[in-house]
Amino acid sequence: MSLRTPLARARGLGSAKEGVQHWWMQRVTAVALVPLSLWFVASLIAVAGADYPTVVAWVGSPLNTALLVILLVSVFYHAILGLQVVIEDYIHREWLKHALLLSMNFALILLGVVAVISVLRIAFVAVLSAGV
């Protein structure tokens, strides 16, 4: 039995004023991923039997490089948003929830940065080899 009023029990459990932005960003990234994924699959089919220099040249194309970077940023940001909701909804111990959110954010941001740097490195190699 608690001597707290219903209002006192409910305080702190309400809206944090961030849910709508989180929901919108998840929808925006999902909508952005549809054409980007279609482009990526079509591009992979187009370069499926190509040799290494052709694929490097394809990645080195400015449009393809930009679209790949946008695709990677959207995928990893969408994954962060989605996994955050899953962790917040299904993990009930606060210390574990915070530890999982922190490690998930760290891992996905690290992987996203590595992926973007990899694409940019391939693109720069393609530009440098084309100039030589």
N, C-alpha and C positions, 0 to 999 in steps of 0.2 A: 504494500500500500504506500502510496506517495502522497505527501502533503502539498505537492506542487499543483498549481492550477493548470488546466488544459493549455492556456496560453503560454505559461512558462515551459511546459513540456514541449510545445511546438516551436518555441523560439530557437532559431539557429538551424531549423530543418527546412526552412522555406527556400524560395528562389535565391540563387546567388547572382542573379541578373546576367548569367553567362550562357544559359542553356539555349537561348534562341540563336546566338551567334554561332555556337558550336553546331547546332542543328543545320543552320544555313551553310556553314562552311563544309560540312559533310556532304550536303546536297550539291553544292557548287563543284566540289572536287569530283563527285560521282558523275555529274553531267559532263565535266571537262574530260574525264577519263574515257567516255564512250568514243568520241571521234579520235582521240589520241590513241586508244587501243586499236581501233580499226585501222588507222594509218600505220601503226607499228606492225600489226599482223600482215597487212598488205605489203609493207616494205620488206619484212622478213621473207615473205614468199617470193618477192621480186629478186632478192639477193641470195636465195637459198643455195644455188649451186655455184656461186661466185667464189673466186679465189680470194686470198687474204688482202692483197692490195686493192681489189675492187671494193671489198667491204670497208676497209680503212678509208678509201676515197668517199664512199657513201656516208660514213659517219662524219667525215671531214667537211661535207657540204654544209654551208652555214644554216640553211633551212632545216636539214636533218639534225644537226647539232642542237639547234634551238628547240626543236620539237622533242628531241630525246631528253634534254634537260628539263623541259616543262613536264614531260611525262613522268620522269623520275621524281621530281619535286611533288607533283600531284599524287603519285602512288604512295610515297612515304608519308606525306601529310595526311592523306586519307586513312592510311593504316594507323597512324598515331591517334587520329580522332576516333576511329572505330574501336581500337583496342582499349582506349581510355574508357569508353562507355561500358565495354564488357567488364573491365576490371572494377569500375565503380559500381556496377550493378550486381556483380556476383562474388566479390571479395568483401567480407564483412568486418574483418579485423583491420582496424585503422592502420596499425603499424605495417601490416603486410600489404595493404592497399597502397600506402605511400611508397613502400619499398618497390613494389611491382611497377607503379607508375614511373618512378624515377629511373629504374633500370630499363624499362621499356622505352621511355623517351630517349635515354642515353644511347641505347642500342640502335634504335631506328634512325636517330639523327646521325649517328656515326656511319651507319650503312648508307644512308642517303648522301652524305657528304662524300664518302668514298666512291659511290656510283657516279655522282656528278663530276667529281675530279677525274675519274677514269674516262668518261665520255669526252671531257674537255682535253685531256691528255692525248687521246686518240685523234681528236680533231686538230690539235696543234701539230702533232706528228704528221698528219696528212697535209697540213698547210706547209710545213717546213720541207717535206719531201717533194711537194709539187713545185716549190720555188727553186729547188736545186736542179 
